[in-house]
Amino acid sequence: MRIRFPSWTVVVALLVVCVAGFGLLIPKLGFYMDDWRPVFAAFAQGPAGLWKFFAFDDRPLAAWLYVSLAPVLGITPITWQIFELACRWLTALALWQVMRLVWPRHTQEVSMAALLFAVYPTFKQMPIAVTFSQQWAAFLAYSISLLAMLYSVRSRRWYIPLTLLGMITAFLHLVTLEYFVGLELLRPVLLWLAVAPRAAGLLKRALDTLKYWLPYLLVELGFVVWRLFLIQLPNQDRNTPGLLYGLFHHPFYYIDLLAQNVLQDLSNIFFTTWYNTVQPGVIQLQKSPALKINLVFWAVVLVIGVLAAVYLLHLERREEGEQEPAGWRSWWAQALIAGGLGVLLGHAPAWALGRQAAQANTLWADRFALPAMFGASLFLVALFVAVLKNRTTVIIAVSILVGLACGADLRNGYDYVKATESQTPFYWQLVWRAPNLAPGTALMSNHELFSKMGVYPTSMAINLLYPQSRAALDTEADKYSRVSYWFYSVEKYFYQTEDDLARFIQGEPIHYQTASFEFYSTSQNSLVIQYDTQNGQCLWVLNPADTNNPLVADVTRRITKISNLSLISTAANPGYPPAGIFGKEPKHTWCYYYEKAELARQQGDWSAVMSLWDQAAQKGYKTKNGYEMTTFILGMAHTGRWDQAVQLTDKAWPSAPAMKPYLCSLWLRIQGEIPSSPAQAAAISAARNELACGQ
């Protein structure tokens, strides 16, 4: 007996491909980029902070989603990742049903389009779950609105409640964000196709289409008028349709720019996206740390591709013997038109702003292609049907794309996993080294610290490591804007010229604002840090003695003189860092003992420094980094363990001979700090001879 999968199994098939592409790595994902701003607002400021943040983010009503969800989902990465994935799956499911209502005799074709949409690899920011839950929740609301509209066409009894549901969900997706305002114009096309069996003649069909579309057109027009003319924002509107306005003033220039953006984005969504799934760089078979992961990716491509082909080949379809209309009345022709319009209308809001998904030199513009993925999926399937003709060949072609998309999505997610593995140790090492920080502390480094982040996301994360100070906030407005800490890249913000750097070192006011959050301080209230995980280093909180440290970048060395360790205190903050946000405290390995020893050194507690050294040695933890040994060399000298101090000095420089002068200055410091004795003199002589100091 030949196996046939009933159409309802598409629900499961969509879930399988979504989990394969996006769900397998969820337990290892964290917060990234713009996630940190609503996370901070929700945790530290509550609903009022969320409303203010989204007002500054040019979407004053969008906070409804986060105010509603934060109490339910909490503020943990895994719950937001699951929620976003559920929204994507449900959106794919709703759009599948939309297509079934429009083309009820083409279950296989619309199922292929839904599977392709579920994992379409253009949009690469899925792991930024808190931020893009907004996009996927809005996409889901739009899809539900389409469903309600099409069901209302079929039921007089339920027409009014379904239309109200459709209008409410249309309103919700529009006020949540404007990404899908262009796709609203796809409604009359879908209605035209859906009401065809009920309409006698073109005029009747057109009038019915207009009748069913009118309530949604009024909602969209109301939104457009409010958004363009009535909205009041606390700052300049970043989402003004500049290109659209420009067409009225400099039509030739802006028509040329628009044509360029359109062609580049069409090339991106139909060609570049798929080339990137198989570009030569993703084929790596030589033995390397990435080989195992790479093989997993390709295994997912193979397994999902084969399963998709087997499933689609056995999915129920229209009855044999039914004749497919020819020419432009055929399914593929209708789907090409609807899909092509979906691609254009999906991109339209970004084009109106003068932006594009294929924007050069930016990693984050692909979000503008997200609304176009539905149309692109439908268009590609229709194109395959039109060109390849043979049903089996079409299914194999679509299955290959679904498999490649799943592999690309998984590989993209792994890049975010690596970013988490870099970020998480930094947060905990900072808290170990600085259990408490004075409000107004700025952390300075010569460059940004992590991929998938940036200056202001890192700053917002640091503000969640410690309680926010309210003592200096005089007004209610300050309560929801002023933050206590910030991170700066010195080369980006303070070192355009030598004069800039000189003023910064001498002391100058510093200020940063992102959305509703502001930081005020002076450059003298700074901690200078270096964090380089590629070289296996722990977090270094530098001090003025590091002006000669050869392992520190040049610009960083020059500003260590302003690194103010008195901003650090040992006072504990119960409940911080929040475990839901940063996870449980990681296992205490070398960097824990190093950071705690640095804190003890700052306090002058040399016995604690050596206790930490002994604990680390007992557990087998050590470092090959000469700089990280210097704290313990000092501890050994201050506690009379001279032989060990000399032995550790001998180990501190061979891997980095440039450390010799720094170690020489360290032993000069020891000579000046510790009362002289025969043991001290012998140790100093042995160390300086080994280092060839003064030669």
Buried (B, 14 or more C-beta within 10 A) or exposed (E): EEEEBEBEBBBEBBBBBBBBBBBBBBEBBBBBBBBBBBBBBBBBBBBBBBBBBBBBBBBBBBBBBBBEBBEEBBBBBBBBBBBBBBBBBBBBBBBBBBBBBBBEEBBBBBBBBBBBBBBBBBBBBBBBBBBBBBBBBBBBBBBBBBBBBBBBBEEEEEBEEBBEBBBBBBBBBBBBBBBBBBBBBBBBBBBBBBBBEEBEEEEEBBEBBEEBBEBBBEBBEEBBEEBEEEBEBEEEEEBBBEBBBBBEEEEEEBEEBBEEBBEBBBEBBBEBBBEBBBEEEBEBEEEEEEEEBBEBBBEBBEBBBEBBBBBBBBBBBBEEEEEEEEEEEBBBBBBBBBBBBBBBBBBBBBBBBBBBBBBEEEEEBBBBBBBBBBBBBBBBBBBBBBEBEEBEEBBBBBBBBBBBBBBBBBBBBBEBBBBBEBBBBBBBBBBBBBBBBBBBBBBBBBBBBBBBBBBBBBBBBBBBBBBBBEEEBEEEEEBBBBBBBBBBBBBEBBBEEEEBBEEBBEEEEBEBBBBBBBBBBBBBBBBBBBBBBEEEBBBBBBBEBBBEBBBBBEBBBBBBBBBBBEBBBEEEEEEBBBEBBBBEEBEBBBBBBBBBBBBBBBEEBBEBBBBBBEBBEEEEBBBEBBBBBBBBBBBBBBBBBBEBBBBBBEBBBEEBEEBBBBBBBBBEBBBEEBEEEEEBEEBBEBBBEBBEBEE
